[in-house]
C-alpha cells in the first residue's frame, strides 16, 4: 500500500459522564502510512491536568482521580506527512452527595429553641428534606425549614424524637440522624455540687461556682450562713450564678449556700470559704559583686500562713537548679520559711541572674538578683613575634576576657632550653598597662631559641598565661662573656697546662664557637696565641722543651665565634710542669700503740727547684706476707711528718716506707722500717662483780681477769658509769680489782667495767643498774656474773677509796 493520511479507527465517545475520584480513559487509535503521531489537547485552551498518564504510543489518555476541574472538551489529533484527522468528546463531572456537616444529638431545656444545620456537597447540588421519627417535617408555626436548616422555637416535651436530614441528587440520597431530647426538671446539685472548701488569701479575689442541673434554667440566690447575700462593691452575683468576693478579708470566712429555683421546684448546695494569710518574701536575694573562689549565700526568706506548705525553687539564667541531684557548688540551707541558696567556691561561670520562686497551693511568688563574679583575667590570645634581633624581640597580642575586672597590667615571660621554667623578662616600655598590646623584649641572649608568653593581671590577681609563641632563635653576635677561673699548672716537664671554666651554650652567641689562649713567660712582652675550636673544651696544654720546671706564665683566655672575637679574661699566673721529687725522706721510724694502730714518722725534705718541689708525703705499709706485697697507701699534704695508721691486725709485723710527691708524681722511697703490733686486748670481761651502796658511796669489787697467751696482759681497769637519763659517760681508771665511787645517788646509775692493756681496751662486763637510795629498802650486795645475776649478803668487803675522774 502507498502512503495515506491518518484514519481514526477507534475513538472515544462524544459524551462521557465521569464520577468524582474515578479514573477516566480516552482511546484514540489511528491507521496511516507513515505511522501517524497522536497528540491531545483541551478545546477551551486550558492546560492538560498534570496528573494525566499516556500510553507508550499516546493512543490512550488516562485521568486518575477525576475532579470538577478536569471536565470539558478533549480532542485527539492523529497526523503524518499526508495529513491529519481529529476526534473529540466531552467529559462531564458528576458526584453523589457527601456530608460536609451533620447534625448531632442535642439536649435542650423546655422553652429553649433548636437550631440544626446540615450541609452536603455533590454534582448536581443536592436538595434537603427533614424527617422526625421517619415522618416528613413541614414548615408550621414553631417549625421553620429552609434548605438544610431546621429551627424549632419554644420547645416542649413532645418535640423530643429522632430527626433525619436527607441530602439528595439524581445519583444518590444520604441521611444524617440525631436525637433531640427536651428536658424539664427542678434544680439538682447531685452531679455538680458547690465546692465543699474554697481557699483564698487575704486581699485576694475568689469565685464560687453554682451550676445546678435545671430545666428550664433556675434563678440563683446566695446565703451566708442563714442571711441572704446582697450585691455590693466587694460581693458580686454573676450572670452564670457564681458568687465573686473581691479583696477578701478574714471576716469573709464561713459557710455559703447557693439556692436555685425554677417552676418545677428548687434546690440548694453549701460550701465553706477558708481565708489564709498571704505569703510575702521578706528577705529577697540582692545584687552581689563577688570574687571567684568565694562562698556566698543568696537569701530568700518568707512569711506565710503556718498552715500552708511552702516550696522554694531556684533558677539560674532560666534553668532550674536541681538541688536533689547534688549539683556542684550549690546547696540549699535554712528551714521551712528559709530558702537561702549557698554557692560554694563560686566560679566565673556562675555570673548571671538568680531567680528564687516561692510556691504554695494558692500563689506563686518570685524575686530575682544579678550576681557578678570577678576573677583574674583569662589568657591573652594570638601572641606573635613581629621581629627578633640578637638581644631584642618585638611582640604583639590580644587581651583575653577580663572576667568582670579591667586588666591593669601585662607581663611577658620567656623560656629557653637552658632556663628552669618560665622567666619574667624586661620590656620597653618597662610597665605594660592594660591598654598595651605590644612591646619590645630586651636583654635576650644571642643565638638562643626563645618561646614567649603573656600573662595578664587585674585587681583580683594574675590570670592564666597565653599559649606559647612559636619557637624562634635570636640572631648571632660576637661573644661577650669571657671564661672564668683561669688556672692550671701540673703536667709533665716542659708543659704548660692551662684550665678554665667552659662557657655554657646559652652564652656562646653563635656558631663556630671556640677559645683563644694567650700566654707569655712572666717578664716578657710578646704574647703567644692559640685557638681551641672545641666548644666543650676547658683545658689547653702547651709543650716546649725550653720551658724550665715551675716557670711562671701570664695567661688570659678569650672567646670567639663566626661573628668575631669576643672578651678576654683578666691575667692569671700559671706555673709550668715540674719534675718528680728527687730526694727520699730521712729518719723514718715506726711505733706500735695498740693491737690495731701504729704511727710512722720522718724528717721533712729541704727541697729546691733542682731537687723537685714537695707538696706532701705518701706513706706505704705492708706485711711480710708474700701474698700481700702492699696493704695500704696514705697521703698527707704540706709539712706533716707523722701519720697514725689504724685498722691493723694484732701481733703482726708491719713494714713502712715514706716518699715525697708533687704534681709530676712521687719521688724515691725511704728505706723500710718495721714494727710488731701489740697482742689483742683481753677477750674475757671482768666477772663476779659485787657492789655495796651506803649513803653516797658505792663500793665495787670484781675478780682479776686472766689473759690467754695470745692476748696482752691486763694493766688495769676502766669503770664507765652514767646516770640513767643522761648520755654523758664518766670513766674511772684503777690498777686494782676494787673501787669506790663518791657520787650522789638521786637516781639510777648504769655501770660497766672493762680491762686495759697494751693492745687496747678489752671486753666490757654486762651493764649493772644501781638503783637510787630511795628505792632500797635495806642495804645489800649484788653479785653479777656474765650469765647469772644473784643477790647475796657479805660480811667483809674490800674497798679502796678512789675519787672518780671524768673523761
Secondary structure, 3 states (H helix, E strand, C coil): CCCEEEEEEEECCCEEEEECCCCEEEEEEEEEECCCEEEEEECCCCCCCCCCEECCCCCEEEECCCCHHHCEEEEEEEEECCEEEEEEEEEEEEEEEEEEECCCCEEEECCCCEEEECEEEEECCCEEEEEECCEECCCCCCEEEECCEEEECCCCHHHCEEEEEEEEECCEEEEEEEEEEEECEEEECCCCCCCCEEEEECCCCEEECCCCEEECCCEEEEEECCEECCCCCCEEECCCCCEEECCCCHHHCEEEEEEEEECCEEEEEEEEEEEECCCEEEECCCCEEEECCCCEEECCEEECCCCCCCEEEEEECCEECCHHHCCCCEEEECCCCECEEEECCCCHHHCEEEEEEEECCCCEEEEEEEEEEECCCCCCEEEEEEEECCCCEEEEEECCCCCCCCCCEEEEEEECCCCCCCEECCEECCCEECCCCEEEECCCCCCCEEEEEEEEECCCCECCCCCCCCCEECCCCCCCCCCCCCEECCCCCCEEEEECCCCCHHHCCCCCCEEEEEEEECCCCCCEEEEECCCCCCEEEEECCCCCCCCEEEEEEEEEECCEEEEECCCEEEECCCCCCCCCCEEEEEEEEECCEEEEEEECCCCCCCCCCCCEEEEEEEECCCCCCCCEEEEEECCCCEEEEECCCCCCEEEEEEEEEECCEEEEECCCEEEECCCECCCCCCCCEEEEEECCEEEEECCCCCCCCCECCEEEEEEEEEECCCCCCEEEEECCCEEEEECCCCCCEEEEEEEEECCEEEEECCCEEECCHHHCCCCCEEEECCCCEEEECCCCCCCCCCCCCCC
